[in-house]
C-alpha cells in the first residue's frame, strides 16, 4: 500500500481556504480533506463534527483542533479504515496544521500551499467581507450532507463548473452556512410564519380543499410538521396525502433554512 501524501493549505481566517479547497484537490488529485473538524472524502462527509456548529468561538477552535478525544479518535479511525492516498489539511497556520496532523496520527505535510499562492488579493478581500459582514462560512461539501446538522441556519449550495471538451461538468458542491457562534445571532422563524408557508404550499396541491391546522415541532436536527387537512371528495386519499407531503417539504425547505424531518398528514374529512 502506498503511503499517504499529506498536503496543507494555510491562510488566515476569512481568506477563502474552504472555498478554494475543492478546486485545489481537483488540480492536484487529492482524495480527501480535513477542514474545521470534518473528514471529507470526495463530496461526502465521512466523519467528524463541524466546528461551525459549536455554540462558541472557543469551542469551535477546539473542535477544529480535535482536542476532544472521542471526536479525534473517531476521525483517526475512519482515516485508517478508508486509507486515502492523499489528504489536504486546512488551517490558519503551519503550527495549527502540525497540531492537527499529530493528533490524527498523520504524516507531516509534504507540500504546503499558501492561500496567497492560489488567490488574488481581490478574492481574499471578497471572502473576508462575506465572513465579516454577512457571517457566511463555506464548507466544502454538498448541502444535502449538512442539512441535518445545520437545520435552522442559513445555508445554500455553491456549485462551480469547468469547461471540459466543450461541455460543462459540475464540480462537487460547496455550502454556505452561518455558524452557531456568529455574532449576527440566531436565525428564527415564527410558528405563524411556518403555518402560513405550509398553507400556501397546500393550496397548490391537487385534491386539497383546506389545511385546517399546522403544528411545527422544532428539533435540533430538523422540523416535524403535523398537518390537519380536508380533501376533495372522490380523490385517491393516499396519493393526495403523499403529494401534499412532498409539496410542503419542498416549499418549506426552499423558503426557510430548516431541514424537514417529517410531514405528517391527518385527514379531517372530505368535501
Residue frames as qw, qx, qy, qz and C-alpha x, y, z in Angstrom:
[[0.000, 0.889, 0.458, 0.000, 0.00, 0.00, 0.00],
 [0.392, 0.520, -0.030, 0.758, 1.36, 3.42, -0.97],
 [0.294, -0.350, -0.494, 0.740, 2.00, 5.83, 1.91],
 [0.075, 0.876, 0.476, -0.037, -0.48, 8.66, 2.37],
 [0.387, 0.247, 0.053, 0.887, 0.64, 12.01, 0.96],
 [0.177, -0.773, -0.491, 0.361, -0.39, 14.94, 3.14],
 [0.258, 0.487, 0.175, 0.816, -0.85, 18.43, 1.75],
 [0.192, -0.598, -0.514, 0.584, -1.63, 21.53, 3.78],
 [0.143, 0.674, 0.340, 0.640, -3.50, 24.70, 2.83],
 [0.412, -0.433, -0.406, 0.691, -2.59, 27.64, 5.07],
 [0.070, 0.490, 0.235, 0.836, -4.20, 31.05, 5.33],
 [0.102, -0.012, 0.479, -0.872, -5.72, 33.49, 7.76],
 [0.225, 0.491, 0.797, -0.270, -9.39, 33.13, 8.74],
 [0.337, 0.786, 0.317, -0.409, -11.76, 34.56, 6.15],
 [0.005, -0.596, 0.524, 0.608, -9.41, 34.34, 3.17],
 [0.750, 0.373, -0.194, -0.510, -11.38, 31.68, 1.28],
 [0.101, -0.409, 0.906, 0.035, -9.47, 28.49, 2.12],
 [0.509, 0.185, 0.806, -0.238, -12.53, 26.22, 2.32],
 [0.598, 0.677, 0.114, -0.414, -13.93, 27.70, -0.89],
 [0.353, 0.711, -0.560, -0.236, -10.68, 27.08, -2.78],
 [0.490, -0.359, 0.790, -0.087, -10.11, 23.59, -1.32],
 [0.803, 0.323, 0.483, -0.136, -12.21, 21.68, -3.86],
 [0.588, 0.792, -0.159, -0.048, -10.50, 23.26, -6.88],
 [0.078, -0.728, 0.678, -0.064, -7.12, 22.62, -5.29],
 [0.659, -0.140, 0.728, -0.124, -7.98, 18.96, -4.67],
 [0.793, 0.543, 0.254, -0.111, -9.14, 18.55, -8.25],
 [0.395, 0.849, -0.351, -0.011, -5.99, 20.11, -9.69],
 [0.041, -0.611, 0.773, -0.165, -3.63, 18.05, -7.53],
 [0.691, -0.004, -0.690, -0.215, -5.68, 14.85, -7.44],
 [0.062, -0.225, 0.737, -0.635, -6.13, 14.99, -3.65],
 [0.370, -0.272, -0.854, -0.246, -8.70, 12.47, -2.45],
 [0.468, -0.656, -0.585, 0.091, -9.80, 13.84, 0.93],
 [0.052, 0.644, -0.117, 0.754, -9.93, 16.91, 3.16],
 [0.442, -0.477, -0.598, 0.468, -9.62, 17.72, 6.86],
 [0.043, 0.425, 0.101, 0.899, -11.39, 21.03, 7.47],
 [0.370, -0.375, 0.209, -0.824, -12.82, 22.52, 10.67],
 [0.502, -0.188, 0.709, -0.458, -13.24, 19.18, 12.43],
 [0.855, 0.326, 0.186, -0.357, -14.62, 17.27, 9.42],
 [0.362, -0.271, 0.799, 0.397, -13.10, 14.44, 7.36],
 [0.640, 0.577, 0.094, -0.499, -14.42, 14.77, 3.80],
 [0.445, -0.147, 0.788, 0.401, -13.80, 12.14, 1.14],
 [0.168, 0.399, 0.693, 0.577, -14.81, 13.12, -2.38],
 [0.235, -0.402, -0.105, -0.879, -18.03, 15.02, -1.79],
 [0.716, -0.462, -0.486, -0.194, -19.08, 13.08, 1.30],
 [0.265, -0.656, 0.488, -0.512, -18.62, 13.98, 4.95],
 [0.722, 0.063, -0.689, -0.002, -17.30, 10.70, 6.28],
 [0.631, -0.429, -0.523, 0.379, -16.55, 11.53, 9.91],
 [0.312, 0.081, -0.214, 0.922, -16.16, 14.38, 12.35],
 [0.092, -0.789, -0.535, 0.287, -18.05, 17.28, 13.88],
 [0.346, 0.680, 0.182, 0.621, -18.26, 20.68, 12.24],
 [0.362, -0.198, -0.345, 0.843, -16.57, 23.45, 14.20],
 [0.121, -0.202, -0.217, -0.947, -19.07, 25.83, 12.66],
 [0.566, -0.475, -0.543, -0.398, -21.89, 24.16, 14.60],
 [0.505, -0.231, -0.602, 0.574, -20.36, 24.82, 18.02],
 [0.199, -0.862, -0.465, 0.034, -22.03, 27.27, 20.41],
 [0.241, -0.918, 0.116, 0.293, -18.98, 29.48, 20.99],
 [0.507, 0.782, -0.363, 0.017, -15.90, 30.50, 19.07],
 [0.245, -0.602, 0.741, -0.168, -13.64, 28.88, 21.65],
 [0.762, 0.028, 0.624, -0.171, -15.45, 25.54, 21.28],
 [0.746, 0.655, 0.014, -0.116, -15.22, 25.92, 17.51],
 [0.209, 0.778, -0.589, 0.062, -11.44, 26.33, 17.71],
 [0.469, -0.364, 0.780, -0.197, -11.12, 23.29, 19.97],
 [0.833, 0.310, 0.417, -0.188, -13.22, 21.24, 17.55],
 [0.605, 0.763, -0.222, -0.051, -11.11, 22.31, 14.58],
 [0.074, 0.682, -0.706, 0.175, -8.01, 21.23, 16.54],
 [0.811, -0.066, -0.566, -0.131, -9.52, 17.84, 17.52],
 [0.036, -0.480, 0.637, -0.601, -8.90, 18.42, 21.24],
 [0.754, -0.181, 0.334, -0.536, -11.81, 16.21, 22.34],
 [0.265, -0.341, 0.895, 0.113, -10.70, 12.57, 22.43],
 [0.595, 0.348, 0.708, -0.154, -13.89, 10.92, 21.17],
 [0.493, 0.821, 0.026, -0.285, -14.01, 13.28, 18.18],
 [0.053, 0.732, -0.644, -0.214, -10.31, 12.84, 17.46],
 [0.408, -0.188, 0.893, 0.021, -10.41, 9.05, 17.74],
 [0.650, 0.491, 0.539, -0.212, -13.48, 8.65, 15.53],
 [0.463, 0.837, -0.175, -0.235, -11.88, 10.68, 12.73],
 [0.091, -0.624, 0.766, 0.122, -8.50, 8.96, 13.09],
 [0.560, 0.031, 0.824, -0.076, -10.17, 5.53, 12.93],
 [0.647, 0.657, 0.323, -0.213, -12.13, 6.48, 9.82],
 [0.265, 0.823, -0.449, -0.225, -8.99, 7.76, 8.10],
 [0.270, -0.403, 0.873, 0.047, -7.29, 4.45, 8.91],
 [0.635, 0.289, 0.692, -0.186, -10.28, 2.50, 7.62],
 [0.598, 0.770, 0.140, -0.173, -10.55, 4.36, 4.31],
 [0.654, -0.335, 0.383, 0.559, -6.78, 4.88, 3.91],
 [0.490, 0.862, 0.109, -0.077, -6.91, 7.62, 1.28],
 [0.793, 0.214, 0.051, 0.568, -3.80, 8.03, -0.82],
 [0.282, 0.259, -0.067, 0.921, -3.77, 11.77, -0.21],
 [0.270, -0.765, -0.565, 0.153, -5.33, 14.26, 2.17],
 [0.188, 0.560, -0.008, 0.807, -5.49, 18.06, 2.37],
 [0.423, -0.561, -0.547, 0.455, -5.36, 19.56, 5.86],
 [0.095, 0.739, 0.199, 0.637, -6.69, 23.12, 6.10],
 [0.543, -0.590, -0.390, 0.453, -5.56, 25.50, 8.82],
 [0.032, 0.995, 0.080, 0.048, -4.78, 29.11, 9.71],
 [0.076, -0.843, 0.533, -0.005, -1.08, 28.49, 10.36],
 [0.609, 0.348, -0.711, 0.041, 1.62, 25.86, 9.98],
 [0.093, -0.243, 0.780, -0.569, 1.52, 25.40, 13.74],
 [0.700, 0.076, 0.300, -0.643, -2.19, 24.59, 13.59],
 [0.796, 0.350, -0.416, -0.265, -1.57, 22.11, 10.77],
 [0.334, 0.372, -0.816, 0.291, 1.16, 20.43, 12.82],
 [0.363, -0.126, 0.663, -0.642, -1.16, 20.06, 15.81],
 [0.806, 0.206, 0.056, -0.552, -3.95, 18.57, 13.68],
 [0.721, 0.389, -0.563, -0.103, -1.72, 16.06, 11.86],
 [0.122, 0.332, -0.831, 0.430, -0.07, 14.97, 15.13],
 [0.508, -0.040, 0.553, -0.659, -3.40, 14.45, 16.87],
 [0.850, 0.292, 0.023, -0.437, -4.82, 12.45, 13.98],
 [0.745, -0.258, 0.578, 0.212, -1.66, 10.38, 13.54],
 [0.693, 0.707, 0.131, 0.047, -0.97, 11.72, 10.05],
 [0.717, 0.038, 0.087, 0.690, 2.44, 12.21, 8.45],
 [0.129, -0.635, -0.016, 0.761, 3.83, 15.74, 8.29],
 [0.575, 0.761, 0.171, -0.248, 2.79, 17.61, 5.14],
 [0.708, 0.030, 0.404, 0.579, 4.96, 17.00, 2.11],
 [0.224, 0.363, 0.334, 0.840, 3.70, 20.13, 0.41],
 [0.063, -0.617, -0.495, 0.609, 2.30, 23.34, 1.89],
 [0.192, 0.532, 0.467, 0.680, 0.17, 25.66, -0.22],
 [0.089, -0.361, -0.368, 0.852, -0.47, 29.20, 1.00],
 [0.326, 0.720, 0.590, -0.164, -3.77, 30.83, 0.12],
 [0.066, 0.822, -0.154, -0.545, -1.88, 33.81, -1.33],
 [0.228, -0.308, 0.777, 0.500, -0.39, 31.48, -3.96],
 [0.148, 0.301, 0.893, 0.300, -3.74, 30.40, -5.38],
 [0.045, 0.832, 0.550, -0.047, -5.94, 33.50, -4.95],
 [0.281, 0.548, 0.055, 0.786, -5.78, 37.16, -5.81],
 [0.099, -0.059, -0.480, 0.869, -5.91, 39.94, -3.23],
 [0.453, -0.094, -0.165, -0.871, -9.36, 40.88, -4.54],
 [0.691, -0.180, -0.656, -0.245, -10.65, 37.33, -3.99],
 [0.465, -0.161, -0.685, 0.537, -9.37, 37.33, -0.42],
 [0.110, -0.013, 0.220, -0.969, -10.98, 40.70, 0.26],
 [0.601, -0.153, -0.384, -0.684, -14.34, 39.44, -1.04],
 [0.663, -0.183, -0.722, 0.082, -14.04, 36.30, 1.11],
 [0.270, -0.079, -0.553, 0.784, -13.28, 38.43, 4.15],
 [0.325, -0.082, 0.001, -0.942, -16.30, 40.65, 3.56],
 [0.687, -0.191, -0.557, -0.425, -18.59, 37.63, 3.26],
 [0.592, -0.182, -0.691, 0.374, -17.22, 36.31, 6.55],
 [0.209, -0.121, -0.419, 0.875, -17.18, 39.61, 8.49],
 [0.285, 0.024, -0.038, -0.958, -20.20, 41.45, 7.08],
 [0.706, -0.046, -0.361, -0.607, -22.57, 38.58, 6.33],
 [0.598, -0.365, 0.632, -0.331, -21.37, 35.87, 8.72],
 [0.911, 0.319, -0.095, -0.245, -21.10, 33.43, 5.80],
 [0.363, -0.535, 0.754, 0.114, -18.72, 30.46, 6.05],
 [0.704, 0.370, -0.477, -0.375, -18.01, 27.81, 3.41],
 [0.682, -0.274, 0.673, -0.080, -17.97, 24.06, 3.98],
 [0.273, 0.442, -0.691, -0.503, -16.51, 22.06, 1.05],
 [0.151, 0.141, 0.977, -0.042, -19.36, 19.54, 0.95],
 [0.191, -0.377, -0.622, -0.659, -22.82, 19.35, -0.65],
 [0.387, -0.320, 0.191, -0.844, -25.77, 20.93, 1.13],
 [0.837, -0.212, -0.337, -0.376, -27.65, 17.63, 1.43],
 [0.681, 0.053, -0.608, 0.405, -24.77, 16.35, 3.58],
 [0.196, 0.109, -0.438, 0.871, -25.23, 19.22, 6.03],
 [0.392, -0.471, -0.349, -0.709, -28.99, 19.74, 6.24],
 [0.709, -0.492, -0.505, 0.015, -29.44, 17.77, 9.44],
 [0.600, -0.258, -0.315, 0.689, -26.57, 19.35, 11.36],
 [0.141, -0.056, 0.005, 0.988, -27.32, 22.89, 10.21],
 [0.116, -0.628, -0.712, -0.292, -31.12, 22.84, 10.35],
 [0.251, -0.880, -0.362, 0.176, -32.36, 26.32, 11.20],
 [0.337, -0.648, 0.220, 0.646, -29.30, 28.16, 9.91],
 [0.498, 0.759, -0.141, -0.396, -28.89, 29.96, 6.60],
 [0.517, -0.277, 0.746, 0.317, -27.46, 27.52, 4.11],
 [0.738, 0.605, 0.086, -0.286, -27.36, 27.19, 0.35],
 [0.846, -0.015, 0.361, 0.393, -25.15, 25.40, -2.15],
 [0.155, 0.801, -0.353, -0.458, -22.49, 26.93, -4.37],
 [0.869, 0.185, 0.429, 0.161, -22.00, 24.86, -7.50],
 [0.036, -0.727, 0.437, 0.528, -18.98, 25.54, -9.66],
 [0.869, 0.428, 0.246, -0.017, -18.42, 24.44, -13.25],
 [0.257, -0.584, 0.548, 0.541, -15.48, 23.98, -15.55],
 [0.685, 0.546, -0.240, -0.419, -15.33, 23.56, -19.31],
 [0.527, -0.287, 0.789, 0.132, -14.40, 20.07, -20.42],
 [0.266, 0.097, 0.814, 0.508, -14.19, 19.31, -24.15],
 [0.164, -0.252, -0.426, -0.853, -16.74, 21.97, -24.90],
 [0.513, -0.554, -0.616, -0.226, -19.13, 20.88, -22.16],
 [0.232, -0.615, 0.343, -0.671, -19.80, 21.95, -18.61],
 [0.674, -0.122, -0.718, 0.126, -19.02, 19.48, -15.86],
 [0.486, -0.785, -0.004, -0.384, -20.26, 20.10, -12.32],
 [0.341, 0.342, -0.713, 0.508, -17.72, 20.01, -9.55],
 [0.411, -0.425, -0.760, 0.270, -18.72, 18.95, -6.04],
 [0.205, -0.860, -0.289, -0.368, -20.89, 21.44, -4.17],
 [0.266, 0.096, -0.493, 0.823, -19.72, 23.92, -1.61],
 [0.308, -0.718, -0.612, -0.124, -22.23, 25.01, 1.01],
 [0.053, 0.475, -0.207, 0.853, -22.68, 28.37, 2.67],
 [0.532, -0.562, -0.625, 0.102, -23.60, 28.30, 6.36],
 [0.118, -0.737, 0.218, -0.629, -23.87, 30.81, 9.15],
 [0.464, 0.057, -0.798, 0.381, -22.21, 29.28, 12.21],
 [0.506, -0.665, -0.549, 0.029, -23.97, 28.97, 15.54],
 [0.515, -0.499, -0.206, 0.666, -21.36, 31.27, 17.10],
 [0.300, 0.495, 0.308, 0.755, -21.97, 34.03, 14.51],
 [0.116, -0.225, -0.361, 0.897, -22.18, 37.47, 16.05],
 [0.290, -0.157, -0.397, -0.856, -25.24, 38.09, 13.88],
 [0.523, -0.074, 0.521, -0.671, -27.29, 35.99, 16.31],
 [0.372, 0.131, 0.919, 0.002, -29.66, 33.08, 15.80],
 [0.301, -0.012, -0.532, -0.791, -31.95, 32.70, 12.81],
 [0.242, 0.260, 0.838, -0.414, -35.53, 32.12, 13.91],
 [0.283, -0.162, -0.532, -0.782, -38.88, 31.92, 12.18],
 [0.459, -0.085, 0.470, -0.749, -42.22, 32.12, 13.95],
 [0.326, 0.201, 0.921, -0.065, -44.74, 29.29, 14.12],
 [0.434, 0.690, 0.335, -0.473, -47.26, 31.62, 12.44],
 [0.265, 0.682, -0.474, -0.490, -44.94, 32.19, 9.51],
 [0.112, -0.189, 0.962, 0.162, -44.33, 28.45, 9.15],
 [0.401, 0.428, 0.755, -0.294, -48.07, 27.82, 9.25],
 [0.413, 0.743, 0.027, -0.525, -48.65, 30.42, 6.52],
 [0.128, 0.531, -0.735, -0.403, -45.94, 28.89, 4.31],
 [0.229, 0.047, 0.972, -0.008, -47.45, 25.42, 4.72],
 [0.427, 0.580, 0.567, -0.400, -50.97, 26.66, 3.92],
 [0.352, 0.724, -0.267, -0.530, -49.80, 28.46, 0.79],
 [0.022, 0.356, -0.895, -0.268, -47.93, 25.34, -0.34],
 [0.330, 0.213, 0.898, -0.199, -51.02, 23.21, 0.33],
 [0.480, 0.611, 0.180, -0.603, -53.21, 25.35, -1.92],
 [0.366, 0.582, -0.571, -0.449, -51.19, 24.19, -4.92],
 [0.167, -0.145, 0.975, -0.009, -51.59, 20.50, -4.06],
 [0.501, -0.061, -0.543, -0.672, -54.25, 18.93, -6.24],
 [0.602, -0.313, -0.726, -0.111, -57.13, 17.45, -4.22],
 [0.332, -0.259, -0.569, 0.707, -56.55, 19.53, -1.08],
 [0.104, -0.809, -0.475, -0.331, -59.54, 21.67, -0.10],
 [0.217, -0.875, 0.145, -0.408, -58.12, 23.26, 3.04],
 [0.567, 0.094, -0.635, 0.515, -55.35, 22.93, 5.59],
 [0.484, -0.771, -0.333, -0.247, -57.11, 23.43, 8.91],
 [0.566, -0.801, 0.194, 0.009, -54.23, 23.25, 11.33],
 [0.687, 0.506, -0.402, 0.333, -50.43, 23.20, 11.26],
 [0.669, -0.727, 0.155, 0.027, -48.27, 22.19, 14.21],
 [0.587, 0.643, -0.410, 0.270, -44.49, 22.63, 13.96],
 [0.810, -0.566, 0.085, 0.127, -42.15, 20.80, 16.31],
 [0.372, 0.826, -0.390, 0.166, -38.67, 22.33, 16.03],
 [0.909, -0.352, 0.099, 0.200, -35.91, 19.87, 16.93],
 [0.341, -0.718, 0.407, 0.450, -32.15, 20.33, 16.80],
 [0.360, -0.162, 0.766, 0.508, -31.78, 18.23, 13.66],
 [0.044, -0.215, -0.686, -0.694, -34.93, 19.31, 11.83],
 [0.416, 0.032, 0.183, -0.890, -38.56, 20.26, 11.76],
 [0.062, 0.266, 0.961, 0.050, -41.54, 17.92, 12.16],
 [0.338, 0.015, -0.107, -0.935, -44.78, 19.24, 10.64],
 [0.160, 0.327, 0.917, -0.160, -48.21, 17.87, 11.57],
 [0.242, 0.010, -0.306, -0.921, -50.99, 18.91, 9.19],
 [0.340, 0.394, 0.790, -0.325, -54.76, 18.51, 9.63],
 [0.105, 0.193, -0.480, -0.849, -56.48, 18.77, 6.25],
 [0.650, 0.424, 0.475, -0.414, -59.73, 18.43, 4.35],
 [0.227, -0.160, 0.756, 0.593, -59.52, 16.72, 0.95],
 [0.511, 0.209, -0.266, -0.790, -61.77, 16.86, -2.07],
 [0.769, 0.058, 0.543, -0.332, -64.38, 14.08, -2.18],
 [0.874, 0.464, 0.090, -0.112, -63.56, 11.33, -4.68],
 [0.296, 0.779, -0.550, 0.048, -59.79, 11.72, -4.73],
 [0.862, 0.014, -0.459, 0.215, -57.30, 8.95, -4.04],
 [0.485, -0.869, 0.022, -0.093, -56.58, 9.82, -0.43],
 [0.810, -0.363, 0.209, 0.411, -53.19, 8.12, -0.14],
 [0.601, 0.392, 0.264, 0.644, -51.91, 9.64, -3.38],
 [0.011, -0.877, -0.131, -0.461, -53.07, 13.14, -2.46],
 [0.632, -0.770, 0.068, 0.058, -51.57, 12.89, 1.03],
 [0.797, -0.139, 0.237, 0.538, -48.21, 11.79, -0.37],
 [0.408, 0.598, 0.246, 0.645, -48.24, 14.60, -2.94],
 [0.279, -0.915, -0.086, -0.278, -49.08, 17.09, -0.19],
 [0.767, -0.551, 0.116, 0.308, -46.16, 15.84, 1.92],
 [0.681, 0.118, 0.270, 0.671, -43.71, 16.35, -0.93],
 [0.156, 0.779, 0.258, 0.550, -45.17, 19.76, -1.84],
 [0.453, -0.884, -0.026, -0.110, -44.95, 21.04, 1.72],
 [0.800, -0.367, 0.169, 0.444, -41.47, 19.60, 2.29],
 [0.589, 0.341, 0.273, 0.680, -40.12, 21.21, -0.89],
 [0.017, 0.836, 0.201, 0.511, -41.66, 24.63, -0.29],
 [0.570, -0.822, 0.005, 0.000, -40.71, 24.91, 3.37],
 [0.782, -0.263, 0.211, 0.524, -37.11, 23.80, 2.74],
 [0.471, 0.497, 0.277, 0.674, -36.85, 26.25, -0.17],
 [0.098, -0.826, -0.159, -0.532, -38.25, 29.21, 1.79],
 [0.568, -0.784, 0.196, -0.155, -36.58, 28.57, 5.16],
 [0.202, 0.635, -0.734, 0.130, -33.30, 27.19, 6.49],
 [0.677, -0.280, 0.560, -0.387, -34.94, 24.17, 8.11],
 [0.196, 0.162, -0.943, -0.214, -34.31, 20.53, 7.40],
 [0.735, -0.135, -0.012, -0.664, -37.70, 18.80, 7.29],
 [0.183, -0.260, 0.934, -0.163, -37.55, 15.56, 9.26],
 [0.106, 0.332, 0.936, 0.050, -41.18, 14.56, 8.67],
 [0.367, -0.029, -0.113, -0.923, -44.50, 15.81, 7.33],
 [0.084, 0.233, 0.948, -0.197, -47.43, 14.01, 8.96],
 [0.331, -0.118, -0.339, -0.873, -50.86, 14.40, 7.36],
 [0.179, 0.269, 0.850, -0.415, -54.12, 13.82, 9.28],
 [0.149, -0.301, -0.621, -0.708, -57.30, 13.68, 7.16],
 [0.219, 0.114, 0.522, -0.817, -60.08, 15.53, 8.99],
 [0.554, 0.477, 0.580, -0.359, -62.71, 14.99, 6.35],
 [0.333, 0.186, 0.662, 0.645, -63.81, 15.20, 2.71],
 [0.232, 0.644, 0.307, -0.661, -65.67, 18.00, 0.99]]
